[in-house]
Amino acid sequence: MTFAPPDLLRARVARLRRALEAASLDALVVSHLPNIFYFSNFSASAGVLVVGASRLYLLADFRYSAAIDALAADGWLPDEIEVGRVDGSYDQALVRALETGGWGPRVGFEGARVSVKQHGWLAARLATSGQPEGDGAAQADRSATAVALVSTDGLVEALRRRKDEYELDVLREAGRRLSAVARDVLHDVVVAGRSEQAIAADIDWRVRAAGFERPAFETIVASGPNAALPHAHAGERVTEACDLVVVDFGGVYRGYCVDLTRTVALGAPTERMIDLYRAVASAQDAALGRVRAGVPAHVVDAAARDRLAELGLGEAFGHGTGHGLGLEVHEEPRIGKRRPDDPPTELDAGMVCTIEPGAYLPGFGGVRLEDDVIVTPDGCEMITDVPRDAQLLSLT
């Protein structure tokens, strides 16, 4: 496996340090695992990264010693990174590191990733550990230099929204591979007489065979009336002739996620199926036509939503039009209705997102069409390439 080059990691860390300075923070405790990977190439099920103005400190336990040594030997770790061994709990190791590291008095943490209980424990230990015995003056002097934990909101995620060239190249290749899987799946796997679970298992196998590390999420295969459930779980239902079948799957390639959905009819589609499919295809086209740098994300969502409403299907579309892609399969930007209390999110060149309108009719079925795009200054670059022509709607 290849990773982001060290010079790119240095640039990412430098951007974070500028963000910390702007937020009047001396350091940041990074505990969200995708964020740790973003700055260090270290991928694991546990770990903590502390980023300061002049230090980069990774905490990991013995399970990852060999992996870290291999990253260092192959030149994939940042040059400045220090590695600390966790022998007990991560929280205890973090307290020790913050006490002795000279990070500064204001240390941020990822508020969305730390529980109230964990924060309370850390704050209490940092407030009392190492506090000198003695008179009130000594106590006051200690408290003046104590580490104060400051909650941050999406500090790293804001940096990850716009992908660098390395990430864009990885995502382009991932989109190409997923498209190839989808073309095979639509012609060879989605057939009448197979259970949804069997189809999903076959898709997952093909995703891995195409070079993906794993599926990006639980593969959705929803047939017949189940196609009216946007996040249906593949079950025991056996597909039948004249079913609408929604297949939604993705893969993780070199750490990055791509995601694609197509809807097909098994056998000759009815007029109602064709009308529903064409309506969703029209809505997707409308949304894609609004994607470009500088456009608020909710405007893209409105383009799809308004088109379906014009066709009498406004109530049949209940989810957002898309979401960001990257180290996580759902990340910023969110392509949906504007939330009244939030400022609008403008699309920026280099953002990568899905465009996936759908229409769902309970008891009948549904259609969803999803593609992945890179936002450009004057439009978007499609990174998935799977036919969406009318003739593809009918599979025999």
C-alpha positions, -999 to +999 in steps of 0.1 A: +000+000+000+012+035-007+005+066+014+005+103+012+041+115+008+058+131+038+060+166+023+023+165+019+018+155+055+040+184+065+018+208+045-013+194+062+002+198+096+013+233+088-023+242+078-036+228+111-010+248+130-022+280+113-058+271+122-047+265+158-030+299+159-062+316+146-082+298+173-058+309+200-049+273+208-015+260+217-021+224+206-048+200+195-055+165+207-066+145+176-086+114+186-108+108+155-089+080+137-094+093+101-080+126+112-049+109+127-044+091+094-048+124+075-017+139+093+004+108+099-004+079+075-010+059+107-041+037+104-053+017+134-083+010+157-068+031+185-044+060+188-041+097+198-021+124+180-011+157+197-003+185+173+015+215+188+033+245+174+066+227+172+058+191+182+039+162+167+034+134+192+017+100+184+004+077+212-001+041+203+000+008+221+022-023+215-002-038+189+010-012+164+047-010+172+056-031+142+034-012+118+048+021+130+083+008+126+075-003+091+060+031+082+091+048+095+115+025+077+097+030+044+097+068+048+059+072+052+058+088+087+063+126+091+100+134+098+092+153+130+068+128+146+076+114+181+060+081+191+050+074+227+041+039+240+008+034+257+012+008+284-021+013+303-050+034+292-049+059+264-064+086+287-037+081+313-010+082+287-025+114+272-026+131+306+011+123+312+020+136+277+001+169+283+016+173+317+052+169+306+052+180+270+053+218+274+024+222+249+010+254+264-020+263+285-048+260+259-051+226+244-080+218+221-098+186+217-123+173+192-156+180+209-176+157+187-153+128+194-149+129+232-177+118+256-188+140+285-175+113+309-140+112+292-137+149+291-146+152+328-120+126+337-093+142+316-101+177+329-101+166+365-067+148+362-051+177+344-064+202+370-050+182+400-020+161+387+013+175+397-002+202+418+023+212+444+017+209+481+018+242+501+003+276+505-023+293+484+003+313+465+019+281+452-014+267+443-024+298+424+009+297+405+003+261+396-032+268+383-020+296+362+001+272+342-023+243+342-035+228+309-070+239+300-089+216+276-108+236+250-135+220+228-132+225+191-158+218+164-147+204+130-113+220+130-096+192+111-127+183+091-127+219+077-092+212+064-102+179+049-131+193+029-110+204+000-089+175-013-052+179-024-039+165-056-028+133-040-063+127-027-079+136-060-057+111-078-066+083-053-103+091-056-102+092-094-087+057-094-112+045-068-140+058-089-127+041-120-124+008-102-159+010-086-174+019-120-159-012-135-173-033-106-207-017-111-208-025-149-201-061-141-226-062-113-254-048-133-250-072-161-239-104-143-250-102-107-284-085-104-307-111-119-341-125-110-342-156-087-314-145-064-318-133-028-308-098-019-282-112+005-267-133-022-264-104-046-249-082-018-223-109-010-213-112-046-210-074-049-188-073-018-165-100-032-161-082-064-153-049-046-125-066-028-113-084-060-111-050-077-084-039-052-105-022-026-095-028+010-131-033+021-166-022+013-172+014+024-205+005+041-230-023+043-240-029+007-277-022-001-297-044-023-334-035-022-358-052-045-395-048-052-413-030-023-380-029-004-367-005-030-390+021-014-367+020+017-337+043+011-315+024+036-329-010+033-308-040+045-302-068+021-325-096+033-338-130+023-362-117-003-357-133-037-358-110-066-385-114-091-393-105-127-406-069-130-389-059-097-372-025-094-338-032-077-317-005-060-280-015-056-259+010-035-223+000-027-189+015-022-153+007-015-123+019+004-092+023-018-059+034-002-080+048+027-105+068+006-141+060+000-162+060-031-199+053-034-223+045-063-260+036-067-280+024-097-315+012-101-326-014-126-357-033-135-357-070-139-374-078-172-397-054-191-404-023-169-438-009-166-447+027-176-448+037-140-413+023-134-400+042-165-416+074-154-401+072-119-367+064-133-367+092-158-379+116-131-349+108-108-325+109-137-338+143-146-334+154-109-298+142-109-291+161-141-305+192-126-283+189-095-252+181-115-259+212-136-256+234-105-224+219-091-195+244-093-172+263-070-189+291-052-224+277-053-240+270-019-246+233-013-283+238-006-288+253-040-276+220-056-300+201-033-329+225-043-322+218-080-329+181-075-358+186-051-375+212-072-373+191-103-390+161-085-416+185-071-424+197-106-430+161-116-453+154-086-427+135-066-417+162-041-430+141-011-412+110-024-377+125-019-369+127+018-331+125+021-303+149+011-290+151-024-255+142-015-226+141+009-188+146+009-164+117+003-129+112+015-114+092+044-150+087+055-179+078+033-200+105+048-182+138+055-185+175+046-199+190+026-235+180+032-256+185+001-290+190+016-316+215+027-301+245+045-304+243+082-319+276+095-293+282+122-262+273+101-244+296+076-246+283+040-218+260+029-203+270-004-188+244-026-151+249-033-129+235-061-114+202-049-143+191-028-156+156-037-192+146-032-220+124-042-251+135-062-278+110-053-315+120-056-342+094-052-379+089-052-396+063-031-432+051-033-443+028-004-457-005-016-444+000-051-406+006-050-381+033-056-353+047-077-320+062-066-291+072-089-258+082-074-225+094-089-193+109-074-180+142-086-150+166-080-161+202-078-143+224-103-143+262-108-168+259-137-187+227-130-177+192-119-156+162-130-174+129-129-152+102-113-178+074-116-187+063-151-216+038-153-242+040-180-274+055-169-292+053-203-328+043-205-320+009-220-300+000-188-332+003-168-343-031-181-322-062-174-331-097-185 
